[in-house]
Amino acid sequence: MINNTLEADLPARSSLAQYRINPYQCGCASAATAAPGCTTVNLLQNGAFGATVPVTPSEGAFGRNDRRTIIAARWEHDIDANTTWRTQVGFDERNFNQPFYTTSSRGSYPSYNVLSDITHRGDVFGLPVVGYAALSYSAIDNHISLFNRAPYLGPRLGALASNQEAAQSNLGGRARAEVALSERWTGVLGVSAENTWLTGRTLTYAYSAAGTTRMAADIDRSFLNVAPELALVYRPDDTLAFRGRVATGYATPAASQLFVTPAGVPGNNTDLRTQTNLGIDLGVDWSPLPELRLSLTGFYEFFRNELVTQSPGAGLLSYTFNAPASEHRGIEAGAEWAFSPGWRATAAYGLNDQFYTRYVEQLSAGSLTARFDRAGRLIPGVPAHQLLARIGYDQPTGPLRGLGAFVEAVYQDGFFLDNANQLKAPGYALLNANVHYDTDLVGSYAKRLSLYVEVRNILDTAYIASAQPLANSISATTGLQNGAGVLATTTGSIFAGAPRSVVGGMKLAF
């Protein structure tokens, strides 16, 4: 059982220009006296229509008050020495109250899931086989009310903007066989299939001096997805393994994505399609010495109808669209070296190159509309290079056994914020340190105790922790695409990372 409560004040996502001036939004208590670089959001004065007033996050009392409760149980039974049957049932309830930006979202996501699987070890045509089969069913109900925000006097609600009721259910199965073809070769063959049903309705309300109008958007869709996979592993000796894998995957749009339009407001976006992909992986694992492990993997993935999410601007809801064709390619490299008793060095590097191969974006402003070919452009929000390097020591013996520490450096490359690749968020490098202690608890109901203290961002570097991709736009006068200068001043994108901070915690294992 897990019960987690989150209560937090929230800043507003700033523009890149504001981040450069005032990354931590200091001196932003009031819009009237705001320091340079402060982000403000325009809220309707009467909470329904008409004139707006700029407010800072403090004046708007932006925040989140969420609770999530998970209750689950698993039953496991050995039918015989070679066959294990497991069944897991879980209930997951998410309640949220999120009065931030121009709207306040309130509702719940009650859901449950059932998974039953069986694993059998045996022989097929004289070859050792580990077989796995599973059936699963899950369902989630969406209950979301979206209110306009009203300014001042705390997290005040304005008029009801939309009301969403939706249900999603999934029925699926998976089968997988791992076959020892010889002492050196292992093959894997598997397939997954899932059917998803989505039904629901969103009622959207618009207000004016003349009265209220209501519009409805309905969904009643189903998606059938099948994803096979094939993998081979070759081990010429105990220190070396070559891996190859070909697999397909899919992602079904969620009900919430079907009810937000490209304008960033509740409405009809029900034409979204399932994302599918075909991926090829080739890799090698090598241990030239008992204390040294090296790994290298290259991948290439071909996507159809990739689900891409971006922000249309300040205070608006993020929306999702399908990119007709795109490709992801890169490498993942890792190394682990236990060079002395208790000492360990770890390094990991990732190269991730994601780009559109077929996507024409249509932009409108006023009476003008223009189309732009994004083929060859990088997908926004994806850093090309990421690197982690860590060195640490854990006392292996004696009265201080379990006491350890490490220092690590983390690097992330910059990335583009828009489909036209005009504006780029800068990368960063951070230095962190950790001291920890792990011990077994003898004669106690709890079995193990873990304690830790971390100093994060030791050098107090200002960096971008999260950046929402931005929608490009055109001039309502000329129809030409607006440049990087317009994007750089578009709010609704950037959260700065935390400054130097000290974090401590504990964990009990029962």
N, C-alpha and C positions, 0 to 999 in steps of 0.2 A: 504494500500500500504506500502511495506517495501523495502527500498533500502539500502543495506549494502555493504561497501567496506572494504576489508582487505588488508593492505600492511604491510608485516612483514619480517624481517630478520630471518633466521632459523639456528639453530645449526644442527650438525649431531648427529644421534642417536649413542651413545657410547656403548661399551661393559661393562659388569659388572665390570671387572677389571679396566677399565678406569674411570668409575663412582666412584669407591672407592678411586682412586688417585686424581681425579680432577672433582668433580661433576658438577661444573658450567663452565667447559672448559675455565678457566682463562689462560692467556698467550698463546693463540692459534691464534694469528694474522697471523703467517707465519709458514708453515711446516718446513722451514729450521731452525727456532729458537724456535720451539714449546716446551712448557713446558711438563713435564711428564704427561701422561694421556690424552693428546690432541687427538682428533679423526680426522683422515684424510681420504680422499676419493680419489681413483685413477681415474683421468680423462685422456682420450685419448689425446695425444699431438696434433694430427692433427684433432681431433674431429670425426674420422671415423674408424681407425684401427691402429694396431701397438703398439708402445711404449706408456706407461702411465706415468703420473707424479702425485705425491701425493699433494693434496691441502687441506687447512683447509676451513671451511665454509666461513671465511672472504675472502680468496683468490678466492674461487669459487663463491662468491656473491650469496650464497644460499638464497632463499627467496620465498615469495608468493605475488602475486598481483591478488586478486580475487574480483569479484563483483557479488552480487546476488540481483535480483529484483523480488518481488512478488506483483502481482496485483490480487485482488480477490473481489468478491461481493457475498452477500447472500440475497436472497428474502425469506420472511417468510409470510405465510398467514394462518389465522384461518378459515378453511372451515366451521366449526361450533364450538360450545362450547367445544366439545370433540375431535376435529380433527385438527391437525396442519400439514401443508405442507411446507417444506423448500427445496430450491434449491440453491446450491453454485457452482460458477464457478471461477476457479483460473488459473492464468498463472505464471509460475516460470521459470526464466531465470538465469542460472549460467554460468558465464564466468570466466575462470581461466588461469593464466600464472604462472607456478610453476617451476622455474629453480633451483631445488635442487637435490643433489646427482649426480649420473652419467648421468641422463637424465633430460630433460625439457619437461613438459607436457603443451600443449596449446590447448584450445578448448572451447566448450560450451555444456551445457545440457538444451536446451529449452524444456519445458514440460507444459502440461496443464491437468486439471482434472475437472470433472463434477460430482457432487453428488446431488441426489435428494432423500429425505426421507419423510415419513409420519408417524405420531404418532397418535394413536387413543386410547381413554379411553372409555371402555364400559363393557358389561357383556357377558360371555359365559357360558351357562348352569347355570345361576344365580350366577356365580363367577365373581368378579371384575377383569378385565384384562387390562393391558397396552400393546398394540401391536405396534410394530415398524417394518417398512420395508424400504429398501433402495436399490437403484441402483447406480452404480458408473462406470465411465469410465475415464481412464487416459492414457496418452501417453508421451513418452520422446524420444528425438533424441540425440544420442551420436555423437559428432564430436571431435575427439581427434587426435592431431598430437604429436608424441613423438620424440624428437631430442636428439642425444648425446650431452653431455656438452663438451665444450672446456675450457681449463684452462686460468685463469688470465684475466685482462682487463674487469672486470664486468661479468654479466651473459651471456657470449657468447654461441651461439649455434654452435654445430657441424653438422654432417650429419643427415639426417632424418632417424630415427630408425624404426618407424612404423607409420601407418596411419589407424585410426579406424573410420568406419561409421556404426552405428547400430541404430535400432529402437526397442523400447519395448512398447507394449500397453497392457492394462489390462481392462477386462470387468468383473464386479462382482456384487453380490447382497447379501443382508443380511436380515434375518427375525428373529424377537425375540418377545417372549411373556412373560410377567411377570404376574403371576396369583396368586391372594390372595386366597389360598386354604381354609384358615380359619383365624380367628383372630390371630392365633399363627404361621401359616405356610404360606410361600410364595415360589412359584416355578418359575423357569426361564427355558425356552426352546428356543434354538436358533440354527441357522445354517447359515454359510457363504459359498459362492462358488465364485470362481474366475478363469477365464481363462487368461493366459498370453501368448502373442506371442512375440518371439524374432527373429529378422533377422539382419544380418550384416556381415561385412567382415573386417578383419584386414590384411593389407599388411605389411610384415616385411622385412627390408632391411639389408643385411650383406655386408661389404666392405672388400676388400683386394687389394693388388697391382695389381692383375689380373683383377679387375673390381668389379662390383656390382651384387649380386644375390638377387632375390626377391621371397618370399614365401607368400602364401595366406592361411588364415584360415577363413572358412565360418561357420555361424550358421543360421539355419532355424528350430527353435524348438517352441513347444507350451507345456504349462503345465496347466492341469486342477486340481484344488485343492478344496476340500470340507472339512469344519471344523464345526462339530456340537458341541453343548455345553448343559449341563444340570446342574442346580444349585438348591439348597434348602436352605432356611433360616428358622430357628425356634426361635421364641422370646417368652420364657416362661413369661417374664414380660418386663417392659419398660427399665430395666437396663441391660438386658442380651440377647445376640443373638448368636446362633450357626450357622455356615456357612459350606456348603459343595458344592463342584463344581467338575465336570468332564468335560474336554474340550479338543479338539484337536486344533492343530495349524500347520502352514506351513510357509516356507520362500523360495521364488524362487530365484535362483542365478541371479545376475545382469549381464548385458552384459559385463561390465568391468572385472568381475571375470572369464568369459569364455575365455578371451583373454590374460591371463598371465599364463605361464607354471610354473611347480615346480622349474625350474631353475631361476625364477625371471626375465624373459625376455618376451617380447611380443611374442605371438604364440597361439597354439591350446590347450585350456583346456575345450573344448566344451562337454566333457562327464559328467560334473557336473549335479547332480540330485537335485530335490526339497527336502529340509529338512522338515520332518514331526515330530510331537510330540503328545503324549497323556499325559495330566497332571491331577493330582488329588490334590485338595486343601481341607483342613479341618481347620476351624478357629473358634475363639470365640472372641466376643467383650463384655466387661463388664464395667459398670459404678457403682461401689459400693457406690460412693458419687457423688453428682452433679458436683463437681469440679475435679473429677478424672476419667480418661478414660484409660482402658487397652485393649490391643489387642494382640492376638497370632494366628499365622497361620503356619501350616505345609504343605509342598508341596512335591510331588514326580512326576517327569516327565520322560517319556521314549522317547528318540529321535531315529530316523532312518535317516541316511545320513546327520548328523549334519554338517553344513557348518563351517569349522574351517580355520582361516587365520593365516599365519605365515610368517616370513622373512627368506629367504635363505642366507642372509648375507649382508655385507656392500654395500650400494649403489644400491642394487637390488630391484625390485618391489616385494611387498608382494603378495603371491599367496594363493588360496583357494582350499581346498580339502574336500571330503565327508568322515566323519567317519561313518562306517556302522551302529554302534549301540553305544549309550551312555545313561547315566542316570544323572539327576540333582535332588538333594533332599536337603531339608533344612528347616529352620524355619525363620519367621520374627516376631519380637516382638516390640511393641511400647507402650509408656506410656506418658500421658500428665496430669499434675497436676497444677491447678490454686490454689495454696495454700494460697494466700492472694490477696486482691484487687490489680490488676495491675501486680502481679507476676505470672510467668508461668515457669514450668520446663518440659522439653521434653527429652525423651530418645528413641532411636531406635537401635535395634540390628538385624543383619542378619547373618545366617549361610547358606553357599552355598557350597555344596559338589557335584562337577561335575567330572565324571570319564567315561572312555571308558569301554564298556562291550564286544565289538567285533570290533577289528581294528588291522590289520597286516600291518605294515609299511615297505615298500621296499626302501632300500637305496643303492646307487651305487657310486663307486669311481674307476676311471680307468676302468679296465676290470673286477672288482669284484662287485658282488651284494649280498646283505644279506637281510633277512626278520626278523622283530622283532615283537613279539606279545605284543601289548600295552594294552591288556585287564587288567582292574584293575588300570591302571595308571590314575592320575588326569589330567584333561584337562588343558593345560597351560594357564596362564594369568588370572586365576580366584582366587581371594582371598577368603579363607574359612570364615573369620570372619570380620565383619565391625560393628563399633559402633559409634553412635553420642549421645552426652550428652550436653544439652543446658539449661541455666537458664537466664531469661530475665525479664525486667520490662518495662511496657508501662503505662505512666500517663493516667488514665482513665477520669479525670475531670479537670476543671479549665483552666486557660490561657495556661498551658503547655500541654494540652491534645494532644495526638498524638506523643509526644516525648518519645522515648524509647531506650533501649540498651539491648544487650545480650552478653554473652560470651559462647563459645562452645568448646568442645574437640572432635576431630575426630580421630578414630583409624581404621587402615586397616592392616589386616594380610599380611604376605608375601605369595608369590605364585610361583609355578614352571614356568620356562621359556621354557621348552622343553617337547616333548611327552614322553621321557624316564624318566622324573622326576629326572634328575641329577643335575640341577642348579636352585637355588631358589633366587628370588628377595626379599630383606628384606622388612618387614612391617614398618609402621611409626605411630606416634601420633602427631597431630598438635593442637595448641591452637589458636583460632581466637576470635576477638571482633568486635562488630558492634554498631554504634549509628545511629538512624534514626528518621525521623520526617515525619508524614503524616497529611495532613490537607485538608479539603474541601475548594474550591475556590468559594465564593459566588459572584454572579453577573459577572462572567467571562466566556469566551467561554470555557476555560478548566474547568473541574469539580473537579479535585483532583490533588494535588501535593505531591510527595514523594521524600524525600532526604535521602541519607545515606552516611556514611563514615565507612570503615572497615579497620581493621588492621589484615592482614592474616599472619599466621605462626609467631606468636608473639615471640616464642623462637628461631626463625631463624634456624629451623631444616633442615638439608639436607635430602631429601627424593626422592624416585622415583615416579614421577607423571604419567609416561606412560612407559610401557615396551612391546615391540613387541615380541611375542613368536618366538623362534629360531628353525630352522630345525636341527635335529640331523644329524650326518655324520658318515662315516666309514673310516678306514685307507685304502688307495689305495694299501698298501703293504700287510697287514694282513687280511683285510676284517672285522676286529673287530670294534665294535662301539667305536668312540672316546668319551672320558670321559668329566667330568665337566670342567677340565682345558682348553680344546679346546673351549668349549662353553663360558667360562668366558672371553675369549679373542676375541670372535666373535663380531664385531661391527654391528651396524644396529638395536640395540634393545632399548636403554634406553634414555629417556629424564628426566633430573632432574626437580623436582618441583621448583617453584619460592621461593627465599629466603623471609625474612620478607618484606612485601610490604603494602602500604597504597593505598586503592582504594576508590574513591568516585563517586557518580552518582546521577541522578535525573530521575524522570518519571512523565509525565503529562498524565492524563486520560481525554478524551474529551467526 
